[in-house]
Amino acid sequence: MSISLFLPVRRGSERVKNKNTRSFANFENGIFELKLSQLENLDSVDEVIISSNDSRCMEIAETYKNRIKNLVIDERPDHLGSSTTKLKDLILHVGHLSSCENILWTHVTNPLFTEQNYKNAIDVYLHQKKNGFDSLVSGYIIKEFLLDKETNKIINNTTNLKWPRTQDLTDLFAINNGVFIAKRERYLLGERLGVKPFYLENDKISSLDIDYEDDFLIAEAVYEKLEK
């Protein structure tokens, strides 16, 4: 049950400038350096593939060649590293990069998704395969009032009341981009999940995902608070 971990870090973040390598807490090389440190002792995977078209990220990754077991650095073609790249094309690329039976896709933008979170996700994936699940995705439950701006109605309302109790709202699963795990053969079809994925629930702290400047500041503040 070999597992390859794939970590994409492309050049040119549009919403958070230099998101991957700007200083974060006590990490001079930012959330990319933090993520590499989290993967350094992860013995649950057989290889780690870093795919980037960012020369700075490539330089940082090189310094971990003797620190991360079976580290592969993929100089990603520019046509697979732009804001207009189709996700399916990158997924297919990943399928051809690895020869492992399973692929775990993760992101540097989850700085509080720790080594223990990865170990747990892999353990759950391997266990749930015995129960008929063919893949895994991590996330958290949303149970909040979500309004449709066109109709002014709460889209996750399960009652006939205009304002139901919070506990009567439908549980919605928000993907946190922590992990996607599936067999390599699914990646070769352009898919990161199978036909019956297991939904792994994480807490909101480990689910923090940096997509906007506010997210960066919040994640950094929470990380520094937890490290005290």
C-alpha positions as CSV (number, residue, x, y, z in Angstrom):
1,M,0.0,0.0,0.0
2,S,2.6,2.5,-1.1
3,I,1.7,6.2,-0.7
4,S,3.1,9.2,-2.5
5,L,2.5,12.7,-1.0
6,F,2.1,15.5,-3.6
7,L,2.7,19.1,-2.6
8,P,2.0,21.8,-5.3
9,V,3.5,25.3,-4.9
10,R,3.1,27.5,-7.9
11,R,4.5,30.9,-8.6
12,G,2.3,34.0,-8.6
13,S,-0.4,34.1,-5.9
14,E,-2.9,36.7,-6.9
15,R,-4.8,37.3,-3.7
16,V,-1.9,37.0,-1.1
17,K,1.4,38.3,-2.5
18,N,4.3,35.9,-2.0
19,K,1.9,33.7,0.0
20,N,4.2,30.6,0.0
21,T,7.5,32.1,1.1
22,R,6.8,35.4,2.9
23,S,7.7,35.3,6.6
24,F,5.2,33.4,8.8
25,A,5.6,33.3,12.6
26,N,9.2,32.2,13.2
27,F,9.6,30.7,9.7
28,E,11.7,33.0,7.5
29,N,10.7,31.1,4.4
30,G,7.0,31.1,5.3
31,I,4.4,28.5,5.2
32,F,6.4,26.5,2.6
33,E,9.2,26.0,5.1
34,L,6.7,25.2,7.9
35,K,5.0,22.6,5.7
36,L,8.3,21.0,4.8
37,S,9.2,20.8,8.5
38,Q,5.8,19.0,9.1
39,L,6.6,16.4,6.4
40,E,10.2,15.9,7.6
41,N,9.5,13.0,9.9
42,L,6.3,11.7,8.2
43,D,7.2,8.0,7.9
44,S,3.7,7.1,6.7
45,V,4.5,8.0,3.1
46,D,7.0,6.4,0.7
47,E,7.9,9.5,-1.2
48,V,7.2,13.3,-1.2
49,I,6.8,15.1,-4.5
50,I,7.2,18.9,-4.6
51,S,6.0,20.4,-7.8
52,S,6.7,24.0,-8.5
53,N,7.5,26.6,-11.2
54,D,8.8,29.0,-8.5
55,S,12.6,29.2,-8.4
56,R,12.6,30.3,-4.7
57,C,10.5,27.3,-3.7
58,M,12.8,25.0,-5.7
59,E,15.8,26.4,-3.8
60,I,14.2,25.9,-0.4
61,A,13.1,22.4,-1.4
62,E,16.7,21.5,-2.3
63,T,17.8,22.2,1.3
64,Y,15.5,19.4,2.4
65,K,16.9,16.7,0.1
66,N,18.7,15.0,3.0
67,R,16.0,15.6,5.5
68,I,12.9,14.2,3.8
69,K,12.9,10.6,2.7
70,N,12.6,10.0,-1.0
71,L,12.1,13.7,-1.8
72,V,11.3,14.3,-5.5
73,I,11.5,17.9,-6.8
74,D,9.4,18.4,-10.0
75,E,10.1,21.5,-12.1
76,R,6.6,22.0,-13.2
77,P,6.0,23.1,-16.8
78,D,4.7,26.7,-16.9
79,H,1.5,25.6,-18.7
80,L,0.7,23.6,-15.5
81,G,1.5,26.5,-13.2
82,S,-0.6,29.4,-14.2
83,S,-3.9,30.7,-12.7
84,T,-5.7,29.5,-15.8
85,T,-4.4,25.9,-15.6
86,K,-7.2,23.3,-15.5
87,L,-7.0,21.3,-12.3
88,K,-7.7,18.1,-14.3
89,D,-4.5,18.7,-16.3
90,L,-2.4,19.0,-13.1
91,I,-4.1,15.9,-11.6
92,L,-3.1,13.9,-14.7
93,H,0.4,15.2,-14.4
94,V,0.6,14.0,-10.8
95,G,-0.6,10.5,-11.8
96,H,2.4,10.2,-14.2
97,L,4.9,11.6,-11.7
98,S,4.4,8.9,-9.1
99,S,4.6,5.1,-9.3
100,C,3.1,4.6,-5.9
101,E,-0.2,2.8,-5.5
102,N,-1.9,5.7,-3.7
103,I,-1.5,9.5,-3.9
104,L,-2.1,12.0,-1.1
105,W,-2.5,15.6,-2.4
106,T,-2.0,18.3,0.2
107,H,-1.3,22.1,0.3
108,V,1.1,24.5,2.0
109,T,-1.8,26.8,2.6
110,N,-3.0,24.6,5.5
111,P,-0.2,25.6,8.0
112,L,-2.0,24.1,11.0
113,F,-2.6,20.7,9.3
114,T,0.2,18.9,11.2
115,E,2.2,15.7,10.9
116,Q,-0.3,14.1,13.2
117,N,-3.2,15.1,11.0
118,Y,-1.5,13.4,8.1
119,K,-0.8,10.3,10.0
120,N,-4.4,10.1,11.2
121,A,-5.8,10.7,7.6
122,I,-3.6,7.9,6.2
123,D,-4.6,5.5,9.0
124,V,-8.3,6.3,8.5
125,Y,-8.0,5.9,4.7
126,L,-6.3,2.5,5.0
127,H,-8.9,1.4,7.6
128,Q,-11.9,2.7,5.6
129,K,-10.8,0.9,2.5
130,K,-11.7,-2.3,4.3
131,N,-15.3,-0.8,4.7
132,G,-15.7,-0.2,1.0
133,F,-14.5,3.4,0.7
134,D,-12.1,4.0,-2.2
135,S,-10.7,7.4,-1.3
136,L,-10.7,10.2,1.4
137,V,-11.1,13.9,1.6
138,S,-10.7,16.1,4.7
139,G,-12.9,19.0,5.8
140,Y,-15.2,20.3,8.5
141,I,-19.0,20.6,9.1
142,I,-20.7,23.8,8.4
143,K,-23.9,24.3,10.4
144,E,-24.7,28.0,9.8
145,F,-27.4,30.0,8.2
146,L,-26.6,30.2,4.5
147,L,-28.8,32.5,2.5
148,D,-29.6,32.3,-1.2
149,K,-29.2,36.0,-2.3
150,E,-31.7,35.5,-5.1
151,T,-34.6,34.0,-3.1
152,N,-33.7,35.3,0.4
153,K,-34.2,31.7,1.7
154,I,-31.9,29.6,3.9
155,I,-30.6,26.9,1.6
156,N,-29.8,24.5,4.3
157,N,-33.1,24.7,6.1
158,T,-34.8,21.3,6.8
159,T,-38.0,22.8,8.3
160,N,-41.0,24.8,7.2
161,L,-39.9,27.7,9.5
162,K,-38.4,30.8,8.0
163,W,-35.9,30.8,10.9
164,P,-35.3,27.3,12.2
165,R,-33.1,26.3,15.1
166,T,-29.4,26.0,14.3
167,Q,-29.5,22.3,15.1
168,D,-32.2,21.8,12.4
169,L,-29.9,23.0,9.6
170,T,-28.4,20.5,7.2
171,D,-24.9,19.4,7.9
172,L,-22.8,20.6,5.0
173,F,-19.2,19.3,4.5
174,A,-16.7,22.0,3.6
175,I,-13.5,20.7,2.0
176,N,-10.5,22.2,3.8
177,N,-7.8,21.2,1.2
178,G,-5.8,19.3,3.9
179,V,-5.8,16.0,2.1
180,F,-7.2,14.2,-0.8
181,I,-6.2,10.5,-1.0
182,A,-7.0,8.1,-3.8
183,K,-5.5,5.3,-5.8
184,R,-3.1,6.4,-8.5
185,E,-5.4,5.0,-11.2
186,R,-8.0,7.6,-10.3
187,Y,-5.4,10.4,-10.8
188,L,-4.7,8.9,-14.2
189,L,-8.3,9.6,-15.0
190,G,-8.0,13.2,-13.9
191,E,-9.7,12.6,-10.5
192,R,-8.5,13.2,-7.0
193,L,-11.3,11.1,-5.4
194,G,-13.0,7.8,-6.1
195,V,-16.7,7.0,-6.5
196,K,-17.1,6.4,-2.7
197,P,-15.0,8.9,-0.7
198,F,-14.8,8.9,3.1
199,Y,-15.4,12.3,4.6
200,L,-12.8,12.9,7.3
201,E,-13.9,15.6,9.7
202,N,-11.2,17.9,11.1
203,D,-11.5,20.7,13.7
204,K,-11.6,24.3,12.6
205,I,-8.0,25.0,13.6
206,S,-6.4,22.3,11.5
207,S,-8.8,23.3,8.7
208,L,-7.6,26.9,8.5
209,D,-6.8,27.4,4.8
210,I,-5.0,30.5,3.5
211,D,-6.8,31.9,0.5
212,Y,-7.0,35.6,1.3
213,E,-4.9,38.1,3.3
214,D,-7.2,37.9,6.3
215,D,-6.7,34.1,6.3
216,F,-2.9,34.6,6.5
217,L,-3.1,36.9,9.5
218,I,-5.6,34.7,11.3
219,A,-3.5,31.5,10.7
220,E,-0.3,33.2,11.8
221,A,-1.9,34.5,15.0
222,V,-3.4,31.1,15.9
223,Y,-0.1,29.3,15.1
224,E,1.9,31.7,17.3
225,K,-0.7,31.4,20.1
226,L,-0.5,27.5,20.0
227,E,3.3,27.6,20.0
228,K,3.5,29.6,23.2
